[in-house]
Amino acid sequence: MIDIYNIKIDELYGSTDLSPHMEDYMEAIANISEKNKVVRVKDIAAELKIKMPSVTSALNKLKEMGLIEYEKYGYIELTPEGEIAAKRVISKHICLKEFFSKILQLKEIDAEDEACKIEHHISGETCKKLHKLLIYYKSEGAADKPWVNEIIDILK
């Protein structure tokens, strides 16, 4: 998993220039490759809960864009450009999930769900600001500032 706190913010939240649908594919490929080291069409179909022909069609588009290496019936790998795009999508997801769970005190499952809904529609600039807020919030919480506990109490 990407550690959003140890990478330059500008690298994390640039544009992918992809549709939300295609960003889902990039995120799924990256997540599966982190777990399995090998990514197949059926793995992506299972992860996204869609049919294999739909996956194949999207993979051909991503290949044309230079974001993946893929041959029919073969494994799928992210290109260096694809890794950057996937990292940007995942970074938005992680930032949003942390904001919802740490600051807004949502349950993990709800924070995950909300992050999935918003990650494709939020701008990089907004995520940068949320990221900075998370860093500040964590540092203030570590310093045991009273206002952090007040926010936690208010949101219970």
Secondary structure, DSSP 8 states (H G I E B T S, - for coil): ---TTSS-HHHHS------HHHHHHHHHHHHHHHHHS---HHHHHHHHT--HHHHHHHHHHHHHTTSEEE-TTS-EEE-HHHHHHHHHHHHHHHHHHHIIIIIS---HHHHHHHHHHHTTTS-HHHHHHHHHHHHHHHHHHHTT-HHHHHHHHHT-
